[in-house]
Every structure is written in C-alpha cells, then in structure tokens.
Amino acid sequence: MTTCHKCGGTEIATGKIGRSSEEYFSDIVFEPDGMRFLALTLEHGTKLLGESYACVKCGTVWSQTDPEALRDFIRKYCKNQS
C-alpha cells in the first residue's frame, strides 16, 4: 500500500503532473487519474505550490498542492477513486 511520506496518510490519488493549459507560462498542476469523460472544466488539475523536491539517491520526485482544492477537484470532476 502506498502511503504519504509526509503525514502517513493512505488516501492517495494517482495522476500526472502537467500544465494547466497549452500556454507556455501556464501553471503546473497535478491532474488526478479518472477524469470523467466530458467533465466541464477549464482546469486540468490543482496548482502545485512552490518548490518541488527530488531524491538524488532513488529519484523520487514530490511537490505539494492544496489538499482541500485537490479533494474538491476529485469530487467534482473525477470518477470515484477508492
């Protein structure tokens, strides 16, 4: 089971990191897997906050997003993730 390295939580959303739009200076966002087909949103995910980090030894990369915004985005635009 995957757990959060920061808080130990087990409710983990899988997804991708990408741009919020095709514009060059758009925000970097976390896009959860399971977006509903034809979800009516201009957002592609939740904005990543500040810095990102990477472990030089194992290559794990992480960042952070607003947890309430993430829960809200998943509730509104994603299929049920259990």
PyMOL commands that set and color helices and strands:
alter all, ss='L'
color gray80, all
select helices_A, chain A and resi 67-77
alter helices_A, ss='H'
color red, helices_A
select strands_A, chain A and resi 15-19+28-32+46-47+53-54+61-62
alter strands_A, ss='S'
color yellow, strands_A
deselect
rebuild
show_as cartoon
